[in-house]
Amino acid sequence: ISNIGDSDNLQDEIVPPDGIKDYVGGFNAFLSISFMDKLSLECEYLGALDEFEAGELSFDGGKEFQPETWNFELAYAATDRLEVAVKYEGGDDLGDFLPEDQYGAAVSYGLFENTSLSLEYLHGEFENDDERDLVTTQLAVEF
């Protein structure tokens, strides 16, 4: 990643109107393992290779930050239509932008061919001791 500051969410957090002084490179790794189409594990890491200068990020509190995040998901396909999953994700140098630790569970049910309904619950804890609880539902139709 040549400039992690251009990533989807982080680009909205750049404070100086003329952008950042120097591009900050990043590194991403992803691993997906499946066993008999019933059990799957996905792991992902994304991190800056250098620090953003103090004041360049809206959430840095005037300090140099080198943000990084990781995600682990374990899913079990109980039937052809029903899947349950647990998740843990976290990060460092995220301020109040993203939770330092977040965990939860999800369930997805295939209503029809190419149509599924999902429900997810996540509990997040931030570096500044704030907490949040998120409940998300999604109706997905594939074309």
N, C-alpha and C positions, 0 to 999 in steps of 0.2 A: 504494500500500500504506500504510494508515494506521498500522500498527504492525508493523514487520518482526520484532519480538521474538515475535510470535505465529505466525511461520512454523513449519512442521512440525518441523524439527530444532532450530531456535534456541530455541524455547520451553522445551525441556528443559535449556538451558544458562543460564537466568536464575537467579542465585544468591540475591538477597535474598528472604526468605520472603514479603514483602509485594509482590514484583515490582519493576519498575524505577520510578525516580522520574518520568521523563517518557517518553511514547511516542516511539519513533524511527521516523519515516516511511521508506519505501523506494521504490525505483524498479525496474521490471522491463521488459525489452524482449526480444522474440522475433522471429526472422526465419527463415522456411523457404522454400527455393528448390528447385524440382525441374526437371530437364531430361529430357524424353522418357520419363518414368517409369523411367529407368535410373540417373540420378545425382541425388543430393540433398545439400543443405547445410543444416544447422540451426545457428543461432547464438542464444545466450541470455546475457543479463546480468541480474544481480540485485544490488542494493546498498543499503546504508543511506544516507539523505540527511543524517544527522547522526551524532554519536558517542554510543555508550553510555558512561555514566560509569564511571570506574575501579571495579572490583569487582562490576559488575552481571552480567558474563559469567564463567562458570566457567573459561574459557581465556584471560582478558585479562591475567593476570599483574600486576594492579594498575594497569593503564594504560587510558586511554580508547581504545576501538576503534571503528572505522567499517567493519564487514565488508562485503566485496563478492566476488562470484563471477562467473565467465563460463564458457561452454562452447561448443565448436565440434565438430560432427560432420559427416563427409563419408562418404556411403554410396554403394555401387555395387551395383546389382541385376544380377549376372552372368547369371542366368537367372530364370525366373518363380519358382523355388523358393529360389534361393541369393542371399544378400546379404552383402557384406563391408563393413566400416566401420572408420574410424580416428577417434580422438577426442583432443582436447586440452581440458583444463579447468584452471582455476586460480582464485586469489583473493588478496586482501590482508586483513590484520588478522583472520586466522583462527586464530592460535596453533597449538595441537595439535588443534584441533577438526576441521578439514578440510585436505587437502593444499594447499600453496601452488601446486604444479604437479602435474598428473596427466595421463598420456597412455596410450593403449593401442589395442587393436583388438578387433573382434568379428566373428563370423560367425553367420549365422542361416540355417537350412534348413527349408523347409516340408515336413513329413513327410506330412501329409494336408491336405485342405481344412479350414481354420480351426485347424490344429495345426502348431506350429513348435518347433524345438529351437534354442537359442542358446548360444554360448560366448563369454565376454568375458574379456580380460586387461587389467588396469590397473596401472600403476606410479605411485605417488604419493610426492612429496617435500614434507615439512613445513617450516615456518619454523624449527623447532628442530633441523633436520638429520636428523630421523627419516625413515625410508623405509618404504613398505609395497608389497607385491605382492598383488593380488586376482585370483582366478579365480572367475568366476561362470558357472553353467549354469542355464538356465531352459527348462522345458517349458511352452509356452503353449497353452491351448485356449480359443478364442473361442466364445461362445454367442450 
